[in-house]
Amino acid sequence: MTEETPRKVDMEKIVSLCRRRGFIFPSSEIYGGLSSCWDYGPLGVELKRNVKEAWWRVVVQERDDMVGLDASILMHPQTWEASGHIEGFADPLVECKSCHLRWRTDEIKDNNCPSCGGELTEPRMFNLMFKTFMGPIEEEADVVYLRPETAQGIFVNFQNVVNTTRKKLPFGIAQIGKAFRNEITTGNFIFRSREFEQMEIEFFVKPGTDKEWFDYWLEERLNWYVKLGIRKENLRLRQHGKDELAHYAKECHDIDYLFPMGWSELEGIANRGDFDLVQHANSSGKSLEYFDEKTKEHFVPYIIEPSAGVDRSILAFLCDAYDEELAEGETRVILHLHHSLAPIKVAVLPLSRRDPLVALAKQIHADLRQCWMVQYDDAQSIGRRYRRQDEIGTPFCITVDFQSLEDNQVTIRERDSMNQIRVPVSELKDTLAAKLSGEELFVLPPGGKIWKGGEQGMISPQREK
Ligand code: ATP
């Protein structure tokens, strides 16, 4: 997107931070882990909720032309025949005759196993869908699949949504949910796993207007990442060549992010034409046409699909937010997460564990947690506590000190600048609300003195140690 040299973060540092601070753990770790499956810990689950919430807010809540859906993971097996997944959702694989590892043909350089150098079999197609059985009998007739994408649940509900919401074209259906793929090459932490979450939009438009809507969504989706703090120079658009286009797509662009292992897909935006609705109409025998009341025409809508990964977004947000700097002779690790994504918004830190202070701090904590995820931390030095919060991306720390008992004011310390301001306890909630929603101007205290963060109203920072 720009000519600037993008910055890369070491994946090891991200993995280690996630493990150490309880963002993400290997699945079933006490049994040695399960390959490419991950568990989100206490902070990870908050981050994940916030990413999904940030998507849902702009995609569904703030729009007139979008509704949500939550379809089941198990679907009628005919779905996957109609969608082309049974036939087409496969990678050609070769197997090493000595170590039995399987490889995608595009990973092989000199016709030998990349791991042990052994001889390889001829390529064989390998379907990426997970199979299971419905009901008590394990027979071929009872096979069902774990969905490999959330999209199909939307296509098969198209008519239900039109009938129940009376939405007129153009409109979209959005869904967040789990998807499963028996990926052959996994790795790179949560970038490619076998169980993951998608955030998908299927946007239904009149044929002929599809190009315009495709361009619209490309820009919208790219901006979503930028607004949530990802540096523009770490994002790029990549158009799929004709040989790379999926069987259903007329046009496709990837939004790539500069992950630690290099540029890789974060989200795909495809013009799927009428492929899906036509396929499901033919396979089910049910009409999936739309009736345009204005023009009195019946037609099958075209679909624009922005399809994003929750886990890949989380990885991109973490990589982009990660920073190390030298502060008072020590390395300060900071996650510059956008306020809306930060797992913990505010930490309440009493300067001492002595009674009257603790009572006030606890009262503030109880009050603020009505609005946000708030942590209370009274262990170790104030400097250590600030660092702990910086490392998990907490935007604001509230310090309650002995003076607070006299003047009923507390200190707000901001994560990125480490600036501190003093605020009456009665104004704390409003100030934090304004600051967390990105406002710079506050009115303090009753009587109305206006100041801007970093200028008027600043106090000299307390030492951080
Ligand atoms: P890739 O080429 O990287 O396997 P894809 O093109 O198959 O991805 P899509 O089918 O377009 O991916 O899926 C849409 C989005 O879902 C991707 O952009 C990605 O964010 C997410 N996604 C797909 N597969 C995985 C996976 N195995 N693990 C995590 N996220 C995934």
Residues whose N, C-alpha, C, O or C-beta is under 5 A from the ligand:
A	BS01	ATP	R181 E183 I190 F191 R192 S193 F196 Q198 E265 L266 E267 G268 S307 A308 G309 D311 R312
